[in-house]
Amino acid sequence: MAPVPTPPAQPDDAPASYVGLDAAGAEQLARERGWSTVRSLPPGAIITMEYRQGRLNFEVEDGRVNRCWQG
């Protein structure tokens, strides 16, 4: 049987710290802090419920981050 792959380490970061930032600046900061995937979504976007280690999600409206969560 093949070994189970080890997921990448998740950065020790506070998602709430991105709320209020402009979307482009928030994405750059998230990548600098070690997030492997950064996803910007409009309010009310339909998304899958899969949890992905190392992914940070932004809900962006009018160019600003309104909400941020991991996975």
trRosetta pair geometry for C-beta under 8 A, 3 or more apart (Angstrom, degrees):
i j d omega theta_ij theta_ji phi_ij phi_ji
7 53 4.0 70 165 52 137 161
7 54 7.2 -158 167 -16 99 108
8 36 5.9 61 86 -26 161 146
8 53 6.0 163 56 120 72 112
8 54 4.6 29 78 -62 118 142
9 34 7.9 -32 95 160 95 134
9 54 7.7 83 81 -82 32 100
10 53 5.7 -109 -65 -166 102 83
10 54 5.8 -135 -100 -73 68 53
10 70 6.9 46 -161 -156 135 136
11 33 5.2 95 -177 140 159 91
11 34 3.9 144 -82 75 119 114
11 35 5.8 -75 7 -60 132 65
11 54 7.8 89 -7 -127 81 64
13 17 7.2 -107 176 36 84 127
13 30 7.7 106 163 -131 165 70
13 33 5.1 81 -91 153 137 140
13 34 7.5 -174 -35 52 127 99
13 35 7.4 -63 28 -53 158 101
13 56 7.8 -36 89 -90 140 136
14 17 4.6 88 86 -18 98 108
15 18 6.2 -50 -171 20 52 111
15 56 6.7 -179 -111 -144 99 102
15 68 4.1 -165 177 115 95 103
15 69 5.7 73 174 -99 165 27
15 70 6.0 -127 -57 -39 134 80
16 19 5.7 -32 -164 4 54 118
16 68 6.7 -174 -80 59 26 110
18 21 5.4 -78 -166 26 57 124
18 26 4.6 86 -158 -149 104 117
18 29 7.2 176 -106 81 94 127
18 30 6.8 15 -94 -65 138 107
18 56 7.7 117 -20 168 162 130
18 58 6.6 -100 136 -104 139 106
18 65 5.0 -52 140 116 92 165
18 68 4.3 88 65 -59 121 163
19 65 5.5 -124 -115 111 36 100
19 66 6.8 16 -141 178 89 17
19 67 6.7 20 -103 -95 106 25
19 68 5.8 -132 -57 3 77 107
20 64 6.4 -20 -151 -173 27 115
20 65 6.6 -36 22 67 24 86
21 25 5.3 -122 172 89 109 108
21 26 4.1 134 96 -68 125 100
21 29 7.2 -57 173 21 166 143
21 64 7.0 157 83 -150 28 72
21 65 5.3 13 56 22 76 119
22 25 4.7 72 65 18 91 109
22 26 6.7 -168 83 -13 40 91
22 63 5.6 -15 -146 152 86 95
22 64 6.0 -58 -104 -97 46 62
22 65 7.7 101 159 -8 4 84
23 26 5.7 -59 -143 37 27 112
23 27 6.3 27 159 -20 64 106
23 40 5.6 59 -162 -124 122 140
23 58 6.4 143 -132 129 86 151
23 60 4.5 34 -94 -127 128 138
23 63 5.6 -118 4 -165 107 50
23 64 6.8 -128 -39 -91 79 11
23 65 6.1 137 -92 -54 63 79
24 27 5.9 -55 -150 34 29 110
24 28 6.5 27 154 -16 63 107
25 28 5.8 -55 -148 37 32 111
25 29 6.2 32 155 -18 66 108
26 29 5.7 -55 -146 39 30 112
26 30 6.3 33 154 -22 64 106
26 58 6.1 112 114 -103 138 148
26 65 4.9 75 -57 -34 171 139
26 68 7.7 -135 -178 -89 136 134
27 30 5.7 -53 -147 34 30 112
27 31 6.5 28 156 -16 64 105
27 38 4.9 142 -139 127 83 150
27 40 6.8 -51 -73 -50 122 115
27 58 7.3 -91 -71 -4 82 149
28 31 6.0 -57 -152 36 30 108
28 32 6.4 30 151 -18 65 107
29 32 5.6 -56 -148 37 32 113
29 33 6.3 26 154 -15 66 110
30 33 5.8 -61 -148 41 30 108
30 35 4.4 -25 163 29 94 137
30 38 4.8 118 95 -98 140 131
30 56 5.0 -135 -157 64 139 153
31 34 7.8 120 -177 -16 29 9
31 35 6.1 -80 -87 61 39 85
31 38 6.2 -81 -57 -18 85 135
35 38 5.4 85 111 -66 131 90
35 54 6.3 144 -155 180 57 64
35 55 7.1 80 -171 -135 103 20
35 56 4.5 -40 -139 -3 153 119
36 54 4.0 10 28 160 112 126
36 55 7.2 -57 69 -73 82 55
37 52 6.6 -14 54 118 145 135
37 54 6.0 85 18 118 89 87
37 55 4.1 -24 78 -108 113 83
37 56 7.2 169 93 24 61 61
38 55 7.5 175 -80 -158 26 61
38 56 5.2 -12 -114 66 72 97
38 58 7.0 22 180 -8 90 109
39 55 6.3 15 -4 -176 112 108
39 56 7.3 176 25 88 70 47
39 57 5.0 -21 69 -112 102 69
39 58 6.9 -177 91 25 50 71
40 58 4.8 -20 -109 69 66 110
40 60 4.8 2 -167 -5 103 135
41 45 4.1 -117 -177 29 110 151
41 47 6.5 -45 -116 -57 153 131
41 57 6.3 -1 3 -171 120 99
41 58 6.7 164 23 84 71 54
41 59 5.5 -39 77 -105 92 58
41 60 6.8 140 63 18 36 82
42 45 5.1 117 59 -56 70 105
42 59 7.5 31 158 -158 13 71
42 60 6.7 -56 -95 68 45 74
42 61 7.0 88 -152 -86 66 71
43 59 5.7 71 -89 -179 61 112
43 61 5.3 15 -28 -70 114 119
43 66 6.8 5 -80 48 105 151
45 59 7.7 -164 15 -121 108 86
47 57 7.8 71 -170 -135 175 144
50 71 8.0 -163 117 168 51 97
51 71 4.1 -47 -143 -154 77 122
52 55 4.1 47 88 -1 108 133
52 71 5.9 125 42 -167 55 53
53 71 7.6 -7 -74 -110 30 65
55 70 7.0 119 81 -171 61 57
55 71 5.8 20 71 170 101 13
56 68 6.6 0 -180 -170 98 101
56 69 7.7 168 -156 88 58 30
56 70 6.2 -37 -104 -107 63 56
57 68 6.8 163 85 -152 58 51
57 69 5.3 -14 58 63 106 76
57 70 7.5 168 15 -107 87 6
57 71 7.0 -34 -9 70 116 58
58 65 4.8 -75 -156 -122 112 104
58 67 7.4 144 -162 81 45 54
58 68 5.5 -13 -105 -102 65 84
59 65 7.1 99 65 -159 53 62
59 66 4.9 -61 99 62 100 96
59 67 4.0 19 34 52 122 98
59 68 7.4 -136 18 -64 75 43
60 63 6.9 1 180 -129 107 12
60 64 6.8 160 -150 76 71 28
60 65 5.9 -40 -95 -93 74 51
60 66 7.0 161 -109 5 20 86
61 64 6.5 -30 70 61 62 79
61 66 5.2 24 19 -30 107 131
65 68 5.8 19 174 -56 126 106
